[in-house]
Amino acid sequence: RKRAREYMKWLFEQLEGPVWVEGWEDRDDCTMVDVPSDCIGYITGARRATLGVMEEEWGVLMFFMNKTEDKGRGRGGGSEKLIIFGPTRGRRGAELKIMSSVETKTPGFFTKGVREKTSDERGFDTDRLILQDDELSYSLGKQGTTRKKLEGAAGAILAYVGHVAFIAGDRKQRRRCQEFLKWLLAQRRGSVTIKDVSGRDDATEMHVPENCKGWVTGNRGSELRRMEAETGTYMFLALDERGEERLIIFCHDAGSKVSPHGRMAAERLVNEMIQEKLRDDGGGGRGKDSRSPSRRRDRSDSRDRNRRSPSRRRSPSRRRYNSRSRSGGRR
């Protein structure tokens, strides 16, 4: 409650003039970012619209700090302090978004001399990877769709600041995001081999019949991209240890039978496409390869049990007897 009162106080003080938070260095609920003076308008947006969007996205409060005597200084150069209040993850996400925007306008401001880094911290931390030009454009995607896909499926924060990929989250989220990024870039060179995913808790394997693969993936992977966007997953065809191709759906969220997001939702969409293709091919949806191997075994076992168990259908004589009884009763 104390923090909420402070945030409200500083928010309204901005209507009067510059705001400065004394002792911000000792607080554990804020992050400070230096923003070049010529980027302030770009970061803020018209009537604070751009900052407002980022605040809503990350659940934080942000404003530029200035002491009264500093007002108007540095407009021709230098920088100003942007302070971000909120939880650790939200602050880091907003900070990286700001850094990415500034780097677009002033290349090298945040990345000059930056090196790759992989943290062993189990809790929240940030890793860095340096990307080449072609790797950056490929891993970003049109309007950032590929970046958002990897970020969402991994459960991490993935931001590109210049040519540096910043990956934030706990250790499991960071490692997962790095793997997804590595597999994505490897697909440019051909098929990817992932020998075994049975020990992972973020993957679902599906067998896709050979005559359905083109239908499920779509032109240049368009159908896979559509299903990924709908369910928040990352999926692609990969080879196993025997060199056989199967579809793997990756996501930290397993999903549920009713949720439109997660691996279970993506699996349902893929199965629907397989059944649709088999029906169009005249298979009536009964293609024996339309299910994953485990599901086919389950269905086969069920049929075996049914064959062994005695039939529960009524005999013809019993049906005729019951029919006479019912008709007699109506009379």
C-alpha positions, 0 to 999 in steps of 0.5 A: 500500500505504501508503494501504491501511494508513492506511485500515485504521488509521483504520477500526479506530481508530473502534472506540476513539473519535473519529478525526482525520486530521492534514494532510488538507488537503494530501492528494490522495486525500480530500474533506471535506464539512460535514454539519449535526449534525441530519443526521448520523443520517440520513446515517449510517443504523442501524449505519452502513448508509447510509454503507456502501451509498454506500461500496460504490456509489462505491468509497470510505471515509467517516467523520466526523472529530472531535478527542477534545476536540470529541466531543459538541459541536455536537449542537444545531447546527453541523456535523461533517466527513465525510471521503471517501477514494478516487479522484477520480470515486468521491469526487465521486459520494459527495460529491454523494450526501451533498449531495443527502441533506443538501439534502433535510433542510436545504434551501439548505444547499449551494445557497444562492447557487449559480449555473449553471456550465459548465466548459471543463476537458477533464478531470474537472470539474463543471457546474451547471444550475438547474432549475424545479420541474416540470423537476426532477420530470420529470428525476428520474422515479419513484424516480430512474429517469430520472436514473439513465438519463441518468447511465448513458447519458451516462457522467457523474455526474448528481446533483440537489442541491435544484433544482441539477443537478450534472453531473460527468465529463470534458468529453465526458461533461458535454456529452453529459449536458447534451444528454440532459437538454435533449432530455428536457425538450424532449419535454414540449412535443412532438416533438424535432428532431435533424437529423443524428447521423451524426457522433456516436459515441454514437448509433444510428438505427433506422427503425421502420415506421409500423404498429410505432411504437405497439407499440415505444414501448408505452403512454406509452413503457413499452416504451422505458423497459423496454428502456432499463432493460435495456440502460442506454441512452436512446432516443426518437423524433425528427424529422430534417431532413426532418421524418421520424421515426426512433428514436435510441438514445443511449449512450456504450457501443456494446455488442457482439453478446453483451453485454446492455448498450449500443446494440447490445443495445437495437437487438436488442430493438427489432428483435425487437419489430418482427418480433414485430409484423409476424408478428402482423399476418400479415407473417411477419416480412417487412415491407420496412420492418422494418430500418433503411435501411442494412440494407435496402440491404445485404440488397437488394445481397445479393439482387442479387448472388445473382441475378447469380451462377449457381445452385449447386443441383444439377440434377435429373439430377445428383440422380437419378444421385447417388441411384442411386449411393448406393442401389446402394452400400447393396445 
